[in-house]
Amino acid sequence: MRLTDGSMSVRMSYSAMRRLGALMRRMLLQDASVQLGVPVDTLTTAPGRVIHEASGRSLSREQLAPQVTGLPVPEPAIVKFRDRRSGKPTRRLDVYENSTRKVIYGANSRVEGMLQAAVQYAPRLGMTLGAIRNEDQVRKMRSVHSVHRLPGAVAVVAEGWRDAKGGAEAVQIDWMDPGSDANARYMPADVFATALGAQLPNADGDIHAKSLAA
């Protein structure tokens, strides 16, 4: 195959993505129904918003997202999919530019005095940054400019990408669990345990706990 892209994940997992999108849409509708005080079935969606046409009121996804994260995921059986034939075909806008090498990627852009950064993220969501055991040594690596502490991550800035990436990979970090913070969004170490995996349906509605546990 001759390709100009580097990932087929969305196309190859269309059914799963479609189901996840439909479940998230349902959760947005559920939260909007509570905030607006109207039945879920009277709501519809538009790009970036949930709308109650009868009253002319609407809520943005930014207004709904904080509450939606705490809602239980609906049963897949209650989600109704849109008929594929009603979809709108979308023309890909990047084929010609990619094929004729006219695309300038961000990674290839250069300006005077520009530095490059690479990031090492926490192994799991919610972990916090503890000590950096070898920060002094990383700062002395070739062309490294600085080391930065970020929420749940450490960034290494250098004159070139490879040096920044090498520095980020070399950083030795003591990651910490959030402890007793009840408000922390945290992914436990056993998040893919069989017991949890058994609750997650795949794109066909079947259980695939074995693959998750593996």
GROMACS elastic network, one bead per residue, 0.5 to 0.9 nm:
[ bonds ]
;  ai    aj funct       b0    kb
    3     6     6  0.77828   500
    4    95     6  0.81186   500
    4    98     6  0.65705   500
    4    99     6  0.72183   500
    5     8     6  0.78297   500
    5    98     6  0.87950   500
    7    10     6  0.79277   500
    7    11     6  0.88114   500
    8    11     6  0.54093   500
    8    12     6  0.58335   500
    8    13     6  0.82945   500
    9    12     6  0.52729   500
    9    13     6  0.58700   500
    9    14     6  0.82556   500
   10    13     6  0.51974   500
   10    14     6  0.57119   500
   10    16     6  0.89293   500
   10    17     6  0.70704   500
   11    14     6  0.52304   500
   11    15     6  0.88771   500
   12    15     6  0.83277   500
   13    16     6  0.54221   500
   13    17     6  0.61198   500
   13    18     6  0.85165   500
   13   203     6  0.83868   500
   14    17     6  0.50835   500
   14    18     6  0.59116   500
   14    19     6  0.85622   500
   14   203     6  0.87043   500
   15    18     6  0.50646   500
   15    19     6  0.62388   500
   15    20     6  0.86566   500
   15   203     6  0.54831   500
   15   204     6  0.78214   500
   16    19     6  0.51854   500
   16    20     6  0.61759   500
   16    21     6  0.85550   500
   16   202     6  0.66464   500
   16   204     6  0.79158   500
   17    20     6  0.50821   500
   17    21     6  0.60287   500
   17    22     6  0.85373   500
   17   203     6  0.79141   500
   18    21     6  0.51467   500
   18    22     6  0.61907   500
   18    23     6  0.86616   500
   18    81     6  0.82830   500
   18   203     6  0.82175   500
   19    22     6  0.51022   500
   19    23     6  0.61621   500
   19    24     6  0.86238   500
   19    76     6  0.77363   500
   19    79     6  0.82073   500
   19    81     6  0.81103   500
   19   202     6  0.87352   500
   19   203     6  0.63956   500
   19   204     6  0.89040   500
   20    23     6  0.51260   500
   20    24     6  0.61710   500
   20    25     6  0.85683   500
   20   203     6  0.84430   500
   21    24     6  0.51639   500
   21    25     6  0.61196   500
   21    26     6  0.86407   500
   22    25     6  0.50373   500
   22    26     6  0.62364   500
   22    27     6  0.87369   500
   22    76     6  0.87939   500
   22    79     6  0.64951   500
   22    80     6  0.75389   500
   22    81     6  0.69275   500
   23    26     6  0.51145   500
   23    27     6  0.63689   500
   23    28     6  0.88043   500
   23    73     6  0.70605   500
   23    74     6  0.65188   500
   23    75     6  0.82893   500
   23    76     6  0.70301   500
   23    79     6  0.65867   500
   24    27     6  0.50323   500
   24    28     6  0.62785   500
   24    29     6  0.86666   500
   24    68     6  0.84926   500
   24    73     6  0.80174   500
   24    74     6  0.87358   500
   25    28     6  0.51144   500
   25    29     6  0.62743   500
   25    30     6  0.86646   500
   25    45     6  0.81174   500
   26    29     6  0.50575   500
   26    30     6  0.61700   500
   26    31     6  0.87498   500
   26    40     6  0.87126   500
   26    73     6  0.89271   500
   26    74     6  0.74972   500
   26    79     6  0.71943   500
   27    31     6  0.62771   500
   27    32     6  0.85454   500
   27    68     6  0.62700   500
   27    69     6  0.89728   500
   27    71     6  0.72060   500
   27    72     6  0.82818   500
   27    73     6  0.72294   500
   27    74     6  0.72616   500
   28    31     6  0.52794   500
   28    32     6  0.61009   500
   28    33     6  0.85822   500
   28    50     6  0.74450   500
   28    61     6  0.75375   500
   28    64     6  0.64310   500
   28    65     6  0.74928   500
   28    67     6  0.89312   500
   28    68     6  0.64280   500
   29    32     6  0.50374   500
   29    33     6  0.60650   500
   29    34     6  0.87708   500
   29    40     6  0.59894   500
   29    41     6  0.85078   500
   29    43     6  0.66965   500
   29    44     6  0.75906   500
   29    45     6  0.80877   500
   29    50     6  0.68107   500
   29    64     6  0.89989   500
   30    33     6  0.52072   500
   30    34     6  0.66511   500
   30    35     6  0.89807   500
   30    39     6  0.85488   500
   30    40     6  0.59712   500
   30    68     6  0.84910   500
   30    71     6  0.89323   500
   31    34     6  0.52606   500
   31    35     6  0.63884   500
   31    36     6  0.86595   500
   31    40     6  0.87767   500
   31    64     6  0.65884   500
   31    65     6  0.88463   500
   31    67     6  0.70363   500
   31    68     6  0.64624   500
   31    71     6  0.83147   500
   32    35     6  0.50642   500
   32    36     6  0.58892   500
   32    37     6  0.79720   500
   32    38     6  0.81923   500
   32    40     6  0.78012   500
   32    43     6  0.81111   500
   32    50     6  0.69689   500
   32    51     6  0.85800   500
   32    58     6  0.84421   500
   32    59     6  0.70420   500
   32    64     6  0.68598   500
   33    36     6  0.52940   500
   33    37     6  0.54412   500
   33    39     6  0.56928   500
   33    40     6  0.52985   500
   33    41     6  0.87867   500
   33    42     6  0.85324   500
   33    43     6  0.74902   500
   33    52     6  0.89637   500
   34    37     6  0.50630   500
   34    38     6  0.69271   500
   34    39     6  0.82562   500
   34    40     6  0.85863   500
   35    38     6  0.81858   500
   35    59     6  0.88457   500
   35    64     6  0.88362   500
   36    39     6  0.88601   500
   36    52     6  0.83002   500
   36    57     6  0.80870   500
   36    58     6  0.84120   500
   36    59     6  0.86611   500
   38    41     6  0.84889   500
   38    42     6  0.69811   500
   38    43     6  0.79901   500
   38    52     6  0.81867   500
   39    42     6  0.56095   500
   39    43     6  0.73657   500
   40    43     6  0.56001   500
   40    44     6  0.85609   500
   41    44     6  0.78834   500
   42    51     6  0.87800   500
   42    52     6  0.64846   500
   42    53     6  0.78275   500
   42    54     6  0.79960   500
   43    50     6  0.68066   500
   43    51     6  0.56747   500
   43    53     6  0.71941   500
   43    54     6  0.89222   500
   44    49     6  0.87045   500
   44    50     6  0.58603   500
   44    51     6  0.53160   500
   44    52     6  0.66268   500
   44    53     6  0.77767   500
   45    48     6  0.78023   500
   45    49     6  0.58207   500
   45    51     6  0.57066   500
   45    52     6  0.87146   500
   46    49     6  0.52614   500
   46    50     6  0.63072   500
   46    51     6  0.72060   500
   47    50     6  0.83584   500
   48    59     6  0.86748   500
   48    60     6  0.58546   500
   48    61     6  0.55566   500
   48    62     6  0.82514   500
   49    58     6  0.65793   500
   49    59     6  0.55941   500
   49    61     6  0.55641   500
   49    62     6  0.87041   500
   50    57     6  0.87469   500
   50    58     6  0.55299   500
   50    59     6  0.53623   500
   50    60     6  0.64025   500
   50    61     6  0.72794   500
   50    64     6  0.89376   500
   51    54     6  0.89253   500
   51    55     6  0.89443   500
   51    56     6  0.72622   500
   51    57     6  0.61450   500
   51    59     6  0.66482   500
   51    60     6  0.88045   500
   52    55     6  0.59186   500
   52    56     6  0.58166   500
   52    57     6  0.53745   500
   52    58     6  0.59012   500
   52    59     6  0.88261   500
   53    57     6  0.68623   500
   53    58     6  0.81631   500
   54    57     6  0.80046   500
   55    58     6  0.87708   500
   59    62     6  0.81689   500
   59    63     6  0.62924   500
   59    64     6  0.71248   500
   60    63     6  0.52568   500
   60    64     6  0.66033   500
   60    65     6  0.87596   500
   61    65     6  0.57602   500
   62    65     6  0.53912   500
   62    66     6  0.75336   500
   63    66     6  0.70884   500
   63    67     6  0.82986   500
   64    67     6  0.58221   500
   64    68     6  0.61983   500
   65    68     6  0.50277   500
   65    69     6  0.64530   500
   66    69     6  0.58409   500
   66    70     6  0.77329   500
   67    70     6  0.57587   500
   67    71     6  0.70585   500
   68    71     6  0.52351   500
   68    72     6  0.84841   500
   69    72     6  0.83260   500
   71    74     6  0.86682   500
   73    76     6  0.84902   500
   74    77     6  0.83907   500
   74    78     6  0.73794   500
   74    79     6  0.79734   500
   75    78     6  0.59153   500
   75    79     6  0.74957   500
   76    79     6  0.55245   500
   76    80     6  0.87801   500
   76   201     6  0.79797   500
   76   205     6  0.70973   500
   77    80     6  0.79924   500
   77   205     6  0.82236   500
   81    84     6  0.83551   500
   82    85     6  0.84617   500
   82    86     6  0.72673   500
   82    87     6  0.79370   500
   83    86     6  0.55271   500
   83    87     6  0.72459   500
   84    87     6  0.53525   500
   84    88     6  0.88643   500
   85    88     6  0.82942   500
   90    93     6  0.89681   500
   92    95     6  0.64282   500
   93    96     6  0.74535   500
   93    97     6  0.81170   500
   94    97     6  0.54074   500
   94    98     6  0.59287   500
   94    99     6  0.84289   500
   94   103     6  0.81760   500
   95    98     6  0.52543   500
   95    99     6  0.59855   500
   95   100     6  0.85667   500
   96    99     6  0.51269   500
   96   100     6  0.60916   500
   96   101     6  0.84461   500
   96   102     6  0.82677   500
   97   100     6  0.53104   500
   97   101     6  0.59692   500
   97   103     6  0.53878   500
   98   101     6  0.51930   500
   98   102     6  0.63291   500
   98   103     6  0.57370   500
   99   102     6  0.78166   500
   99   103     6  0.87983   500
  100   103     6  0.80206   500
  101   104     6  0.81042   500
  104   107     6  0.83417   500
  104   108     6  0.64960   500
  104   109     6  0.69749   500
  105   108     6  0.52834   500
  105   109     6  0.65944   500
  106   109     6  0.52388   500
  106   110     6  0.86652   500
  107   110     6  0.83825   500
  107   161     6  0.87880   500
  110   113     6  0.87039   500
  110   114     6  0.66504   500
  111   114     6  0.54425   500
  113   159     6  0.85242   500
  114   159     6  0.72163   500
  114   160     6  0.88054   500
  115   145     6  0.81786   500
  115   157     6  0.65720   500
  115   158     6  0.57016   500
  115   160     6  0.65594   500
  115   161     6  0.81754   500
  116   156     6  0.83650   500
  116   157     6  0.55962   500
  116   158     6  0.54113   500
  116   159     6  0.58703   500
  116   160     6  0.55286   500
  116   161     6  0.52727   500
  116   162     6  0.87597   500
  116   163     6  0.85823   500
  116   164     6  0.64024   500
  116   165     6  0.89160   500
  117   155     6  0.63893   500
  117   156     6  0.55366   500
  117   158     6  0.63002   500
  117   159     6  0.85684   500
  117   160     6  0.81983   500
  117   161     6  0.67078   500
  117   163     6  0.89868   500
  117   164     6  0.55276   500
  117   165     6  0.74227   500
  117   168     6  0.86233   500
  118   154     6  0.84846   500
  118   155     6  0.55933   500
  118   156     6  0.55044   500
  118   157     6  0.66440   500
  118   158     6  0.85187   500
  118   161     6  0.72662   500
  118   162     6  0.88084   500
  118   163     6  0.88588   500
  118   164     6  0.52926   500
  118   165     6  0.50941   500
  118   166     6  0.84277   500
  118   167     6  0.79162   500
  118   168     6  0.59038   500
  118   169     6  0.87122   500
  119   153     6  0.66366   500
  119   154     6  0.56428   500
  119   156     6  0.63788   500
  119   157     6  0.88472   500
  119   164     6  0.83994   500
  119   165     6  0.75421   500
  119   168     6  0.57998   500
  119   169     6  0.83839   500
  120   123     6  0.89327   500
  120   152     6  0.88264   500
  120   153     6  0.55966   500
  120   154     6  0.53449   500
  120   155     6  0.63788   500
  120   156     6  0.83616   500
  120   165     6  0.88536   500
  120   168     6  0.55669   500
  120   169     6  0.68128   500
  120   171     6  0.79320   500
  121   124     6  0.82183   500
  121   125     6  0.89993   500
  121   152     6  0.60838   500
  121   154     6  0.65619   500
  121   155     6  0.86116   500
  122   125     6  0.68404   500
  122   126     6  0.80390   500
  122   127     6  0.61292   500
  122   128     6  0.74200   500
  122   129     6  0.77750   500
  122   152     6  0.53843   500
  122   153     6  0.56889   500
  122   154     6  0.84730   500
  122   173     6  0.89383   500
  122   175     6  0.68025   500
  123   127     6  0.75821   500
  123   152     6  0.89719   500
  123   175     6  0.80798   500
  124   127     6  0.60847   500
  124   152     6  0.88168   500
  124   186     6  0.75878   500
  124   187     6  0.58020   500
  124   188     6  0.74672   500
  124   189     6  0.75975   500
  125   128     6  0.88809   500
  125   152     6  0.77020   500
  125   185     6  0.70452   500
  125   186     6  0.53884   500
  125   187     6  0.51691   500
  125   188     6  0.83018   500
  126   152     6  0.70454   500
  126   176     6  0.89390   500
  126   177     6  0.71344   500
  126   178     6  0.65804   500
  126   184     6  0.64029   500
  126   185     6  0.54179   500
  126   187     6  0.63040   500
  126   188     6  0.87397   500
  127   151     6  0.89565   500
  127   152     6  0.61109   500
  127   175     6  0.62400   500
  127   176     6  0.54474   500
  127   178     6  0.59646   500
  127   186     6  0.69809   500
  127   187     6  0.81470   500
  128   151     6  0.69889   500
  128   152     6  0.52072   500
  128   153     6  0.80689   500
  128   174     6  0.88553   500
  128   175     6  0.58620   500
  128   176     6  0.51681   500
  128   177     6  0.63816   500
  128   178     6  0.65880   500
  129   132     6  0.82136   500
  129   149     6  0.77111   500
  129   150     6  0.80592   500
  129   151     6  0.72972   500
  129   152     6  0.58768   500
  129   153     6  0.69348   500
  129   154     6  0.80977   500
  129   173     6  0.73358   500
  129   174     6  0.67505   500
  129   175     6  0.52329   500
  129   176     6  0.63218   500
  130   173     6  0.67645   500
  130   174     6  0.50001   500
  130   175     6  0.54175   500
  130   176     6  0.61051   500
  131   134     6  0.89765   500
  131   172     6  0.84830   500
  131   173     6  0.59255   500
  131   174     6  0.52865   500
  131   175     6  0.77567   500
  132   135     6  0.55985   500
  132   171     6  0.70500   500
  132   172     6  0.57902   500
  132   174     6  0.64430   500
  133   136     6  0.84069   500
  133   171     6  0.77333   500
  133   172     6  0.55270   500
  133   173     6  0.61425   500
  133   174     6  0.75062   500
  134   137     6  0.53723   500
  134   138     6  0.63406   500
  134   139     6  0.88097   500
  134   170     6  0.84503   500
  134   171     6  0.64350   500
  134   172     6  0.59726   500
  134   173     6  0.81339   500
  135   138     6  0.51264   500
  135   139     6  0.62181   500
  135   140     6  0.87919   500
  135   147     6  0.75099   500
  135   171     6  0.68759   500
  135   172     6  0.78648   500
  136   139     6  0.52179   500
  136   140     6  0.65548   500
  137   140     6  0.52217   500
  137   141     6  0.66509   500
  137   171     6  0.88746   500
  138   141     6  0.52306   500
  138   142     6  0.87759   500
  138   144     6  0.74668   500
  138   146     6  0.87833   500
  138   147     6  0.79493   500
  138   156     6  0.84282   500
  138   167     6  0.59184   500
  138   168     6  0.83728   500
  138   170     6  0.70859   500
  138   171     6  0.66602   500
  139   142     6  0.83794   500
  139   143     6  0.87268   500
  139   144     6  0.57799   500
  139   145     6  0.69396   500
  139   146     6  0.62356   500
  139   147     6  0.68345   500
  139   156     6  0.85294   500
  139   167     6  0.81803   500
  140   143     6  0.80503   500
  140   144     6  0.67285   500
  140   145     6  0.87378   500
  141   144     6  0.56640   500
  141   163     6  0.79289   500
  141   166     6  0.88100   500
  141   167     6  0.70497   500
  142   145     6  0.89428   500
  142   158     6  0.81722   500
  142   159     6  0.88528   500
  142   163     6  0.66285   500
  142   167     6  0.87694   500
  143   157     6  0.87415   500
  143   158     6  0.53963   500
  143   159     6  0.54503   500
  143   160     6  0.73222   500
  143   163     6  0.66376   500
  143   164     6  0.81970   500
  144   147     6  0.81577   500
  144   156     6  0.72274   500
  144   157     6  0.59706   500
  144   159     6  0.65754   500
  144   160     6  0.84592   500
  144   163     6  0.67945   500
  144   164     6  0.66369   500
  144   167     6  0.73848   500
  145   156     6  0.77290   500
  145   157     6  0.54140   500
  145   159     6  0.70034   500
  145   164     6  0.88459   500
  146   155     6  0.83996   500
  146   156     6  0.60608   500
  146   157     6  0.52615   500
  146   158     6  0.70130   500
  147   154     6  0.71892   500
  147   155     6  0.58361   500
  147   157     6  0.62750   500
  147   167     6  0.89082   500
  147   168     6  0.88336   500
  148   153     6  0.86518   500
  148   154     6  0.57254   500
  148   155     6  0.50607   500
  148   156     6  0.63682   500
  148   157     6  0.79451   500
  149   152     6  0.82630   500
  149   153     6  0.65038   500
  149   155     6  0.65671   500
  150   154     6  0.55096   500
  150   155     6  0.71226   500
  151   154     6  0.80232   500
  152   175     6  0.85377   500
  154   168     6  0.73935   500
  154   171     6  0.82209   500
  154   173     6  0.86156   500
  155   164     6  0.84218   500
  155   167     6  0.88020   500
  155   168     6  0.65175   500
  156   163     6  0.88550   500
  156   164     6  0.55220   500
  156   165     6  0.75156   500
  156   166     6  0.88402   500
  156   167     6  0.60482   500
  156   168     6  0.54635   500
  156   171     6  0.86650   500
  157   160     6  0.84085   500
  157   161     6  0.85400   500
  157   163     6  0.84264   500
  157   164     6  0.54886   500
  157   165     6  0.87405   500
  157   167     6  0.82690   500
  157   168     6  0.86657   500
  158   161     6  0.69772   500
  158   162     6  0.85543   500
  158   163     6  0.60717   500
  158   165     6  0.86525   500
  158   167     6  0.83309   500
  159   162     6  0.89124   500
  159   163     6  0.72265   500
  159   164     6  0.74459   500
  160   163     6  0.54672   500
  160   164     6  0.62547   500
  160   165     6  0.86677   500
  161   164     6  0.50310   500
  161   165     6  0.59814   500
  161   166     6  0.84336   500
  162   165     6  0.50430   500
  162   166     6  0.59976   500
  162   167     6  0.85008   500
  163   166     6  0.50102   500
  163   167     6  0.60962   500
  163   168     6  0.85985   500
  164   167     6  0.51034   500
  164   168     6  0.61819   500
  164   169     6  0.86302   500
  165   168     6  0.51009   500
  165   169     6  0.61578   500
  165   170     6  0.85419   500
  166   169     6  0.51864   500
  166   170     6  0.61421   500
  166   171     6  0.88205   500
  167   170     6  0.50313   500
  167   171     6  0.63014   500
  168   171     6  0.54352   500
  168   172     6  0.89503   500
  169   172     6  0.82881   500
  176   179     6  0.82055   500
  177   186     6  0.81468   500
  177   188     6  0.86349   500
  178   181     6  0.59268   500
  178   182     6  0.87197   500
  178   184     6  0.67196   500
  178   185     6  0.88174   500
  178   186     6  0.73804   500
  179   182     6  0.84145   500
  179   184     6  0.89074   500
  180   183     6  0.88625   500
  180   184     6  0.86877   500
  181   184     6  0.56060   500
  182   185     6  0.83661   500
  183   186     6  0.89222   500
  187   190     6  0.82968   500
  187   191     6  0.64159   500
  188   191     6  0.53508   500
  188   192     6  0.89468   500
  189   192     6  0.80334   500
  189   193     6  0.88808   500
  190   193     6  0.52093   500
  190   194     6  0.89582   500
  190   196     6  0.87233   500
  191   194     6  0.88820   500
  191   196     6  0.68602   500
  191   197     6  0.82140   500
  192   195     6  0.81147   500
  192   196     6  0.62845   500
  192   197     6  0.58799   500
  192   209     6  0.84125   500
  192   212     6  0.57888   500
  192   213     6  0.53527   500
  192   214     6  0.82784   500
  193   196     6  0.55599   500
  193   197     6  0.60880   500
  193   198     6  0.86540   500
  193   209     6  0.82208   500
  193   212     6  0.75154   500
  193   213     6  0.53186   500
  193   214     6  0.87673   500
  194   198     6  0.59996   500
  194   199     6  0.89049   500
  194   209     6  0.56474   500
  194   210     6  0.68596   500
  194   212     6  0.73119   500
  194   213     6  0.52482   500
  194   214     6  0.88241   500
  195   198     6  0.54508   500
  195   199     6  0.72716   500
  195   209     6  0.78082   500
  195   213     6  0.88421   500
  196   199     6  0.55030   500
  196   200     6  0.72030   500
  196   209     6  0.77249   500
  196   212     6  0.89940   500
  196   213     6  0.88331   500
  197   200     6  0.53799   500
  197   201     6  0.84411   500
  197   207     6  0.79537   500
  197   208     6  0.69519   500
  197   210     6  0.75319   500
  197   211     6  0.84296   500
  197   212     6  0.58612   500
  197   213     6  0.66548   500
  198   201     6  0.77275   500
  198   207     6  0.60755   500
  198   208     6  0.67597   500
  198   210     6  0.81413   500
  198   212     6  0.87275   500
  199   207     6  0.73547   500
  199   208     6  0.88681   500
  199   209     6  0.77208   500
  200   205     6  0.87077   500
  200   206     6  0.84691   500
  200   207     6  0.64161   500
  200   208     6  0.72076   500
  200   209     6  0.72574   500
  201   204     6  0.74203   500
  201   206     6  0.52894   500
  201   208     6  0.67477   500
  201   209     6  0.85720   500
  202   205     6  0.52366   500
  202   206     6  0.55540   500
  202   207     6  0.61891   500
  202   208     6  0.64674   500
  203   206     6  0.74391   500
  204   207     6  0.87162   500
  207   210     6  0.84531   500
  208   211     6  0.56767   500
  208   212     6  0.66414   500
  208   213     6  0.88135   500
  209   212     6  0.51475   500
  209   213     6  0.59843   500
  209   214     6  0.84854   500
  210   213     6  0.51912   500
  210   214     6  0.61553   500
  211   214     6  0.51258   500
